[in-house]
Structures are given as C-alpha cells and as structure tokens.
Amino acid sequence: MGVSVAILFFILWIIAFQKIEEKIIRKKAASLLKKGDRTRLLGKKIMLIGENGNKVIGENFTEMIPKEIISDIGIYDDMILIFLIGYRGY
C-alpha cells in the first residue's frame, strides 16, 4: 500500500512539474516588472547568433554576449532564457 502511494505521488509529480515550474518563472518575472524598469531584462528582443557571440537587440539597446559567459539556455514555448555566469537569467 505504501509503495503504491509513493509511486502514484511520483507519477503525479512528474506530470505536474513542468506546469509548476513555468508558473514559478512567470510569477518571478511579474514580480521583477513590478519592482521597477526591467525592460532590458524582460520583454521582446531580437537575438542574432554568430560565431563570436550573440547580439541582443532590444527597443533601446544593443548588447553583445560572448559565448564564454553563457552557462545554460532554457527553451520554452513562448520564451528563451539565457543564463549567464554571475547572473540568474537574461
């Protein structure tokens, strides 16, 4: 009985994990927007991927991101998160 409950809990956790994670990311993004002007951090941007690095073009800025400082990339249905060394997300 105890093993079957644990297996059922594990299966439900696997199914719900992606939705819970996405909800947490959206909630954190919304709280960042409420704290002040974070347009460089959040919002729609154009990214040009090249051999020497990535160029991010926003509404009011253009920035080069060298490949050496990218630690991880998260790809979702409606967004792409680029994690830099020393930062939480871009």
C-alpha positions in Angstrom: 0.0 0.0 0.0 2.7 2.5 1.0 4.8 1.7 -2.2 1.8 2.2 -4.5 1.0 5.6 -2.8 4.6 6.6 -3.3 4.6 5.5 -7.0 1.3 7.4 -7.6 2.7 10.5 -6.0 5.8 10.3 -8.1 3.8 9.9 -11.3 1.6 12.9 -10.4 4.7 15.0 -9.6 6.3 14.2 -12.9 3.1 15.3 -14.8 2.7 18.5 -12.8 6.3 19.5 -12.5 6.5 21.3 -15.9 3.4 23.4 -15.2 4.5 24.3 -11.7 8.0 25.3 -12.9 6.5 27.5 -15.7 4.1 29.2 -13.2 7.0 29.9 -10.9 9.0 31.5 -13.7 6.1 33.7 -14.8 5.5 34.8 -11.2 9.1 35.8 -10.7 9.1 37.7 -14.0 5.9 39.6 -13.0 7.5 40.5 -9.6 10.6 41.8 -11.4 8.4 44.0 -13.6 6.6 45.4 -10.5 9.9 46.4 -8.8 10.9 48.9 -11.5 12.0 49.3 -15.1 13.4 46.0 -16.2 12.9 46.4 -19.9 16.4 45.2 -20.5 15.8 42.1 -18.6 12.3 41.2 -19.8 10.4 41.8 -23.0 10.7 41.0 -26.6 14.1 41.2 -28.2 15.9 40.1 -31.3 18.9 37.7 -31.0 21.5 37.3 -33.7 23.6 34.2 -33.1 27.1 34.4 -34.5 30.5 32.6 -34.2 32.0 35.2 -31.8 28.9 35.6 -29.6 25.3 36.6 -29.6 24.0 40.0 -30.3 20.8 41.0 -28.4 18.8 43.9 -29.9 16.2 45.5 -27.7 13.9 48.5 -28.1 16.5 50.9 -26.5 19.8 48.9 -26.5 22.1 46.6 -28.4 24.4 44.2 -26.4 27.0 41.6 -27.3 27.1 38.4 -25.2 30.3 36.4 -25.6 29.8 32.6 -25.8 32.2 32.2 -22.9 29.8 33.7 -20.3 26.7 31.7 -21.3 26.2 28.9 -18.7 22.8 27.5 -19.8 19.9 28.0 -22.2 16.3 27.3 -21.3 13.9 26.9 -24.2 10.1 27.2 -23.6 7.1 27.5 -25.9 6.9 31.3 -25.5 10.4 32.3 -24.4 14.1 31.5 -24.4 16.1 32.1 -21.2 19.8 32.6 -21.4 21.6 32.1 -18.1 24.9 33.9 -17.9 27.8 33.2 -15.4 27.1 35.5 -12.5 23.5 36.3 -13.4 20.3 34.4 -12.9 18.8 34.9 -16.4 18.7 37.2 -19.4 
